[in-house]
Amino acid sequence: MRLLVVEDDPRMVTLLTRVLEEDGYAVDSTGDGQDALWLATEHDYDAVVLDGMLPGLDGVDVVRGLRDAGRWTPVLLLTARSGFEDRVAGLDAGADDYLAKPFNYGELAARIRALIRRGASARPAVLRNGDLHLDPASRRVTRAGDRIELTTKEFALLELMLRHRGDVLSRTFIFDHVWDFAFDPASNVIDQYIASLRRKLDRPYQRDDVQTIRGAGYRLRRIDDAPPDEG
């Protein structure tokens, strides 16, 4: 079993390497995020132990780069104990687990064993509707190969519509799945976000896929649908 340890503190690298080699692993190491991304892309490691705070390309960027490249090697992210936002960002980017510093080396070894037993995750399904693609894991949206930048709520709304493409979604259904119960169903917030999706996804590509169905709700037209009468 071969591991990649990514840590810029030489003393920590020495300790991690010794502990992991005593457990029978072969260990490669680097303290540079860009180098780590190259190594983990070019080689089939059984797991990556990755410090979240690296100079230059940080740990979250390394994870995101791996997932964007279709590499699903299990990643254990090492974070500061107070780094709640770093942990959230790392998990959202595609890390499989995290361990806060300072940590117990026995727990580190146990978490690595658990990740290796689980193995590399199969790539999550990319949601597609014609040339519109959404990857829930990397939170990446493209249309005709172009990267589309969406806000968190825009992404959530588009993901919901892609998972139900062709279906008419009522305002209540959308509120229940994208917003919390504190929102007023009479609010026009949905209309605003639908309009924003059209501006970003449809108009630049001369499309009319994000549709308002009068008196019923909204839908994302399936790519194989006949041109609708409503809109």
C-alpha positions as CSV (number, residue, x, y, z in Angstrom):
1,M,0.0,0.0,0.0
2,R,1.4,3.4,-1.0
3,L,0.5,6.7,0.6
4,L,1.2,10.3,-0.3
5,V,1.8,12.6,2.6
6,V,1.5,16.3,1.8
7,E,2.8,18.5,4.6
8,D,5.2,21.5,4.6
9,D,6.5,21.0,8.1
10,P,9.6,18.8,7.8
11,R,9.3,17.6,11.4
12,M,5.7,16.5,10.9
13,V,6.6,14.8,7.6
14,T,9.3,12.8,9.5
15,L,6.9,11.8,12.2
16,L,4.1,10.8,9.8
17,T,6.5,8.9,7.6
18,R,7.9,6.9,10.5
19,V,4.5,6.1,11.9
20,L,3.0,5.0,8.6
21,E,6.0,3.0,7.5
22,E,5.8,1.2,10.9
23,D,2.3,0.3,9.8
24,G,3.7,-1.2,6.6
25,Y,2.9,1.6,4.1
26,A,5.3,2.9,1.5
27,V,5.3,6.6,1.8
28,D,6.0,9.4,-0.7
29,S,6.0,13.0,0.6
30,T,6.0,16.6,-0.6
31,G,5.4,20.0,1.0
32,D,4.2,21.7,-2.2
33,G,0.6,21.7,-3.3
34,Q,1.3,21.9,-7.0
35,D,3.7,19.0,-6.7
36,A,1.2,17.0,-4.7
37,L,-1.5,17.5,-7.4
38,W,0.9,16.3,-10.0
39,L,2.0,13.3,-8.0
40,A,-1.5,12.2,-7.1
41,T,-2.7,12.7,-10.6
42,E,0.2,10.7,-12.2
43,H,0.4,7.8,-9.6
44,D,-2.2,5.5,-8.1
45,Y,-1.9,6.0,-4.4
46,D,-4.1,4.1,-2.0
47,A,-4.7,7.2,0.1
48,V,-3.5,10.8,0.4
49,V,-2.8,12.5,3.8
50,L,-3.1,16.2,3.0
51,D,-2.4,19.2,5.1
52,G,-5.1,21.9,4.6
53,M,-2.7,24.8,5.0
54,L,0.0,24.8,2.3
55,P,1.9,27.6,0.7
56,G,0.7,28.4,-2.8
57,L,-1.8,25.8,-3.8
58,D,-3.6,24.9,-0.5
59,G,-5.1,21.6,0.5
60,V,-8.6,22.5,-0.6
61,D,-7.3,23.5,-4.1
62,V,-5.4,20.2,-4.3
63,V,-8.5,18.2,-3.5
64,R,-10.6,20.1,-6.0
65,G,-7.9,19.7,-8.7
66,L,-7.8,15.9,-8.1
67,R,-11.6,15.6,-8.3
68,D,-11.8,17.8,-11.4
69,A,-9.2,15.5,-13.0
70,G,-11.3,12.5,-12.2
71,R,-9.0,11.1,-9.6
72,W,-10.9,9.6,-6.6
73,T,-8.1,8.5,-4.4
74,P,-9.3,8.7,-0.7
75,V,-8.1,11.9,0.9
76,L,-7.6,12.5,4.6
77,L,-7.4,16.3,5.2
78,L,-5.4,17.6,8.2
79,T,-6.8,20.8,9.6
80,A,-6.3,23.2,12.5
81,R,-8.6,22.4,15.4
82,S,-10.3,25.7,15.1
83,G,-10.5,25.5,11.3
84,F,-14.2,24.7,10.9
85,E,-14.5,26.6,7.7
86,D,-11.5,24.8,6.3
87,R,-13.0,21.4,7.1
88,V,-16.3,22.3,5.4
89,A,-14.5,23.6,2.4
90,G,-12.3,20.5,2.2
91,L,-15.2,18.1,2.4
92,D,-17.2,20.1,-0.1
93,A,-14.2,20.0,-2.5
94,G,-14.2,16.2,-2.3
95,A,-12.1,15.2,0.7
96,D,-13.2,11.9,2.3
97,D,-12.4,12.6,5.9
98,Y,-10.6,15.1,8.1
99,L,-8.5,15.1,11.3
100,A,-7.9,18.2,13.4
101,K,-4.4,19.0,14.6
102,P,-3.0,18.0,17.1
103,F,-4.1,14.5,16.6
104,N,-3.4,11.0,18.0
105,Y,-1.3,9.0,15.6
106,G,-3.3,5.8,16.4
107,E,-6.4,7.6,15.3
108,L,-4.7,8.8,12.1
109,A,-3.7,5.2,11.3
110,A,-7.2,4.0,12.0
111,R,-8.8,6.6,9.7
112,I,-6.4,5.7,6.9
113,R,-7.2,2.1,7.2
114,A,-10.9,2.9,7.0
115,L,-10.4,5.0,3.9
116,I,-8.4,2.3,2.2
117,R,-11.0,-0.4,3.0
118,R,-13.6,1.9,1.4
119,G,-11.4,2.4,-1.6
120,A,-11.6,5.1,-4.3
121,S,-15.1,6.3,-4.6
122,A,-16.8,5.8,-7.9
123,R,-17.2,9.2,-9.6
124,P,-20.5,10.7,-8.6
125,A,-23.0,10.9,-11.5
126,V,-22.7,14.1,-13.5
127,L,-26.2,15.5,-14.1
128,R,-26.7,16.2,-17.8
129,N,-29.2,17.9,-20.0
130,G,-27.8,18.2,-23.5
131,D,-24.7,20.4,-23.3
132,L,-25.5,21.5,-19.7
133,H,-23.5,19.5,-17.1
134,L,-23.5,19.8,-13.3
135,D,-21.1,17.8,-11.1
136,P,-22.4,17.7,-7.5
137,A,-19.1,16.6,-6.1
138,S,-16.9,19.3,-7.6
139,R,-19.8,21.8,-7.7
140,R,-18.9,22.5,-11.3
141,V,-21.4,23.6,-13.9
142,T,-20.6,23.8,-17.6
143,R,-22.6,24.6,-20.8
144,A,-21.1,23.8,-24.2
145,G,-17.8,23.3,-22.4
146,D,-17.9,26.7,-20.8
147,R,-17.6,27.0,-17.0
148,I,-20.6,28.7,-15.5
149,E,-20.2,30.4,-12.1
150,L,-23.3,30.1,-9.9
151,T,-24.1,31.2,-6.4
152,T,-24.9,28.6,-3.7
153,K,-28.6,29.0,-4.1
154,E,-28.4,29.1,-7.9
155,F,-26.5,25.8,-7.9
156,A,-29.0,24.2,-5.5
157,L,-31.9,25.3,-7.7
158,L,-30.3,24.1,-10.9
159,E,-29.4,20.7,-9.3
160,L,-33.0,20.3,-8.2
161,M,-34.3,21.1,-11.7
162,L,-31.7,18.7,-13.3
163,R,-32.7,15.9,-11.0
164,H,-36.3,16.5,-12.1
165,R,-35.7,17.6,-15.7
166,G,-38.8,17.7,-17.7
167,D,-41.0,17.8,-14.6
168,V,-43.0,20.8,-13.6
169,L,-41.9,21.9,-10.1
170,S,-44.3,23.8,-8.0
171,R,-43.2,26.8,-6.0
172,T,-43.9,24.9,-2.8
173,F,-41.8,22.0,-3.9
174,I,-38.9,24.3,-4.7
175,F,-39.2,26.2,-1.4
176,D,-39.2,22.9,0.5
177,H,-36.0,21.6,-1.2
178,V,-33.9,24.8,-1.7
179,W,-35.0,27.2,1.0
180,D,-36.0,26.7,4.6
181,F,-39.4,26.9,6.1
182,A,-38.9,30.5,7.2
183,F,-39.4,31.8,3.7
184,D,-42.7,33.3,2.7
185,P,-44.2,31.2,-0.2
186,A,-45.6,34.4,-1.6
187,S,-42.1,35.9,-1.9
188,N,-40.8,36.5,-5.4
189,V,-37.3,35.1,-4.6
190,I,-37.8,32.0,-6.8
191,D,-38.7,34.3,-9.8
192,Q,-35.5,36.2,-9.2
193,Y,-33.3,33.1,-9.1
194,I,-35.1,31.6,-12.2
195,A,-34.3,34.9,-14.0
196,S,-30.7,34.7,-12.9
197,L,-30.4,31.1,-14.2
198,R,-31.8,32.2,-17.5
199,R,-29.3,35.1,-17.8
200,K,-26.4,32.7,-17.1
201,L,-27.4,29.5,-18.7
202,D,-29.8,30.3,-21.5
203,R,-29.4,33.7,-23.0
204,P,-25.7,33.5,-23.9
205,Y,-26.4,30.3,-25.8
206,Q,-29.7,31.3,-27.4
207,R,-31.6,28.7,-25.4
208,D,-34.9,28.6,-23.6
209,D,-34.5,25.6,-21.3
210,V,-35.4,27.2,-17.9
211,Q,-39.1,27.7,-18.3
212,T,-42.0,29.2,-16.3
213,I,-45.2,27.1,-16.6
214,R,-48.1,29.5,-16.0
215,G,-50.1,28.7,-12.9
216,A,-48.1,25.5,-12.2
217,G,-44.4,26.3,-11.5
218,Y,-41.1,25.9,-13.3
219,R,-39.3,23.2,-15.3
220,L,-36.1,22.5,-17.1
221,R,-37.0,21.4,-20.6
222,R,-35.5,18.0,-21.4
223,I,-33.2,18.2,-24.3
224,D,-35.3,15.6,-26.2
225,D,-38.6,17.4,-25.6
226,A,-40.5,18.9,-28.4
227,P,-40.6,22.7,-28.3
228,P,-43.2,23.6,-25.6
229,D,-46.2,25.7,-26.1
230,E,-45.9,27.3,-22.7
231,G,-43.1,29.5,-21.5
